[in-house]
Amino acid sequence: MPFYHKLGEIPPKRHTQFRKKDGSLYYEQLFGTIGFDGMSTNSYHEYRPTMVKKIGKQYSVKPKIAKANNIQSYRFRGFQVPPENDYLESRKVVLTNSDCNIILAAPKQSTKDYFYKNTDADEVIFIHKGSGKLRTHLGNLDFKYGDYLVIPRGVIYKLDFDDENNRLFIVESYSPVYTPKRYRNWFGQLLEHSPFCERDLRRPYELETNNELGDFLIKVKKQGEIIEMTYASHPFDVVGYDGYNYPYAFSIHDFEPITGRIHQPPPVHQTFETNAFVICSFVPRLYDYHPNSIPAPYNHSNIDSDEVLYYVDGDFMSRNDIDQGHISLHPAGIPHGPHPGTTEKSIGKTKTEELAVMVDTFKPLQVTEEAMKIADEDYYKSWLE
């Protein structure tokens, strides 16, 4: 995160005595990234955050690859992923490479019997359907349709859903997720031309401080496996913290689109970045206003990146037969563009109501067995006249 946040009670100086009312010490923890060089948070705990009682079963959640070297364009029908009760079991990796996993999930139940910690990756969870509360050891955030939840690696969390109708689009990133650097000054502040600002980013607003000993199951993801660890104290025992490393929320509805007289390239929609891929938001906006403009996007070659578009809502002007929850994959090495007839049909239109999330990766994506279960294998023929 590019700005400072404080929640709860903390001492006036780092790494100094911070005592409870009975005179005993709170336990300080530095929660940091990239060694001691990245963003970090100092948190203060009722108990030592290091008390492991048991290491239990360990099992793989690595995706099974159906097509390792893919050059075929695909459409995947995301809403065909069946709902499952358990949050972790509901997560299905559909596309993957060494930098990220792209996941669909339809969990029916809140995370009740365990806590979850992903030590492999930052997570960006887009809420397509559902609402509820993200509960973490660094505080809680409410979420609803259209929210991105950005959860740095190592954050211990649960998801509480309001009902069983939930659809999530999740990106796991093996490198840190940041706001785009071209929208920030050298101090980290978002600049005037940014399509969103710090006011739009929602920080944790409440701490659950549990002073409790017992058996607390944390399912930890490490190197593509889930390891079940039982801790002796409640993971949510933080009385206060400050710093820059914490989960936050941003609504796609708060993204202010950048428009122009002629068609603008996809980078104007950028919302997040890593050193290996970007995430963009396509939102309702006015079309180009040059008298001879063509609102539909021009054909372009994906020479060095795979393009994934997750369709959320609205009218997707450049595509035929696209519905909510569909995913299009246009791999590197081949050109793609509007479907036949959509360019001509777009002329004269003044606005779009489309809502979509795009992920562009700089390494090729592999197609998983889970993806092939919901794949339209004839999609690549849809540009034939």
N, C-alpha and C positions, 0 to 999 in steps of 0.2 A: 504494500500500500504506500502511496506517496505522501501520506500525512499521518500525524500523531493522534493517538487515541488513548484515553485513560478511563478506566471503569473500576469502581470499588475503592477500597482503601489501600494506600501504599505509603511507605516511609518517604521522608523528604530527600534522601540520598540513596543511590543504588548501593547494593552490597554492604549495607549497614544493618545494625540490629533493628528488628521490627518485632515487637513483643505483643502477645495476647494479654488480656486483662489479668490472667493468672501469673503472668511473668514469663511464661515459656515463649519460645521463638516461633514465628511463622517460618515456613521453609521457602526460600527463594528459588526460582527456576528461570534460567535464561532459555527462551524458546526462540532459537535463531536459525538462520539459513546461510548457505554458502560459507561454511565455517563460521568465523566471527566477522565476516565482511558484508553479509547481506542484511535484509530486514530482520528485526528481532523484537521480542517482547519480554519484559521481566514480569513474572507472575509470582504471587505469594500464596502458599498453600497451608491448609490446616495440618496436613500430614506430609511426610516425605513422599514425593511423587515417584519413588524408586522401589516401592515395596511390592515385589512380585512373589506370590505364594506358590504358583504352579504354572508350568507351561504344558498345555494340552495338545490336542491333535493338530496336525498340519496338513493342509491339502491344497492342491493346485486349482487356481482359477484362470490359468492362462488360456487364451482363446485358441480354438482349433481352426487351423487355416484350411480353407477350401481352394483359394486361388492366391498363390504367393506372388506371382508375376502377372499382374492384371493390366490389360489395356482396353478392356471393354467398358463402355458406359452402362451404368445400371440405374434402375429405380428400385428402391426397397420400400415396401408398404409397412411403415413402422407400427401402425396401430394393429397389425396382425400379430405382434409379439403378445403372447397371452399374459394376462395379469397373474401374479403370484403373491402369496401372502407375505413372504419374508423379503425384506429390502435387499439384502445382499444376493439372495438367490434370484431375484427378479432382474438383476443387472446382466444384460446380454451384450457382449462386445460384438459389434457388427463390422467394424473396420479398425485396422491396427497397423502400426509400424513401430520402430524403435523409439519414437518420440512421444507417441500418444496412443490412447485407446478412445474410440468413439462408441458410446454405449447407449442402448435403449433400455428403459426400465418401466414397469407398470406395477409398482408395489401396492398391495391392498392394505397392509397393516403397518402401523407405526413400529419403530425399532424399540422393542420392549425388554427383551431378555439379555441384551448385550449392548456394549458401546462399540463404535467402529473407529479405527484409525488407519489411514492410508499413509504409510511411510514411503511409498514409491513415488507418489505423484500429487501435485495440486489437482483439485477437482473444480470444474465449472459445471454446475448443475442448472440446466434450464428447465423451469417449471412450465410445461405445456398444459397440463391439467392438474388441478388439485390446489390445496392450500394447507397451511399448518404452521409449524414452528420448527426451525432448526435450533437444536439445543447443543451447545458446545462447552468445553471447559473454559472458554474465553468469553462466554456470554451467549445470549439467545437472539435470534432474528425471526420475525414473522415473514412468511412467504406466501405468494399467491401466483395466479396465472401471469406469465410474462416475466417473472423474476429470474435473473441469474444469481445463483449462490456461489460465491468464490470462496473455496475452502482450502487454505494452504496445507501442504503436506504436514502430517504430524498432529493436526488438530483432532481431538477426540470428540466424536459427535454422535447424536441420535437425530432421527427425523420423526416428528410427530405430525401425522396427517389428520385432517378434519373428517375425511370419509375414505371410502375405498376406491374412488375414481381418480387415479393419479397416473400421469404420463410424464416421464422425465427424459430429457436428452442430455447426456452427460459426456463431458470431455475430460479425460485424465491426461495430465501433462507431466512428463518427466523432467521438465525444466520449469522454473517459476513463471507464473502468470502475472503480467503487469498491464497497466494502462499503456496505450501506445506512446512511445517516447516523443513522436513528433507533435503530440498534444501537450507536452510538459516542458516547462522551463528548466534551467539547471538546478533549481531548488526543489523540483518535483511537483510544483504547482501546475494544475491544468490551465492551459492558456485560453485566451478569448475565442480562438477559432475552434476550440474543441467542441464536439457534438454533445458533450455532457460535462458537468463540473462536480466538485466535491459535494455540493448540496444534494446531488442526486444519489450519492453513494451512502447506503444505510449501514451504520455500524452497530455492533452488538449493544443492546440497550439494558440488559438485565443479567445479573450473575445468579446462578444457582450455587449457593455455597453450602455444601453438605459436609458436616462434621461427623463422619460415619466410618466405622471400621466394619469389615466383613469380607465377603467373597464377591468380587466384581469382575465379570467377564468382559474383556476387551478383545475383539477380533481385529487383529493387526494384519494389514496387507504388506508383505515384503517380498520383493522379487517374484511377483506373480503368484504368490501363495498366501493363504489365510492361515495365520497362526493364532490359536486360542490361548490367551494369557489371563490368569486370574490374579488380580491385584488385591491387596489387603485394605486399601482405603478407597473411598468413593472418588472417581476421576474428577467429578465436579466439586472440588473443595477449595477453589480459588476465592480469596477474599478481595483481591484487587490486582490490577496489572496496568502497565502502560507500555507504549511502544508503537511499532509500525506493522507487526506481523499478527494478523487476526482475520477471521472470516468477515465478509461483508456481502451486501446484496445490492443489486442494481436492476431496475426494471427496464426491459426493452422499450416500454412505453415512454420512458424518459429520455430516450435517444433522440436528439434533434437532427434531422437529416440535412445533409449538405447537398444543395441542388445547383444547377447552372443552366445556361442557355442551350448547351448541347449535353449529350449523355455523359454522365460522370462515371469514372472507373470504379471498380469494387473497393479500392482502398479508402474511399470517402465513407464507407460504411464500417470501417474497422472499430472494434470495441475493446478487444484485448489482444495482447501479443505475447509470444514467447520467442526464444531464439530458433524455433523450429517450425512454427505455424502461427496463423492469426485466426481470430474469431471476429466475424462481422455481423451486424444487425441490419436487416432490411426492414424498413418500417414505412407506414403510410406517409406519402410525400407528394409534392407537386412534381409534375413531369417537366422536362426541358421546355424552354420558352423561346428558342430560336424559331422564326417563322417556318423554316424548313426542317425542323428537328425530327428525328425518329426516336420516339421514346424507348422502343425495344432495344435491348443491348446488341451491340455489333458482334459478329463472329470473332472469336479470339482463340488462339492456340495456347493450350496448357503445356508450354514447353518444359517447364521445370517445377510444376506443382500440381498436386491432385486437388480438385475442387469438390467439396461436399456441401450440399445445400439441404437444410432441414426445413420443410414447409410447415409453418405454424397455422396461418389463417389468411383469409382474404382471397383475392383474385390474382393468380400468378400469370401475369400477362404474357410472358415469353414462353410458357410451357402449355402443352395440351395434356389433358387428362391427369392433372395433378390435384391431390387432395391433402387434407390435414394429415400430418404424421408421415408423409412420404419423404424419402431421402433420395436425392439424385447424386450420383458419383460420376464425375467427368475426369478421368485419369490423365496424368501427364503424358505428353507425346502425341496427342491428337487434338484437332480443333473442335470447338463446340459453339453453339449459338442458339438463337431462337428456333422454335419449331416452325415448319412450313406454314405460312399464312399469318403468323403472329406479328411479323414486322409490319406488314401492310395494315393489319388490323389496329396496330398501336398508333398509327399516324392520326393526329387530331385529338387524341386523349390528353386530358389535362392533369390527371392525378392517378395514383394507385393506392389501393388499400392493403397491399400485400404485407405479410409479416413472416419473416424467415430468419434463420440463423445459418451462417456460412462458416465452414472451417476450410482453410487452405493450408495444406501441408507441403513442405519442401522435400520430403522423402515419400516415395510411393507407398500407398496404403494397400495392405493385404485384405482380401475379402474372406470373412470367416464362414464357418458352417452355419452359424446362427443367421448370418445375413442371407445365405442362399435359401433358407427356409421362407423368406419373405421377398425374394427377388423377382423382378420382372426381367427375364433373360432376353426378351425381344426389344427392350427399351432402346438399344443402340440402333435399331432400324427405324426409329420414329422420326428421323430427319429425311427419309426417302419421300420424294414427291409422288 
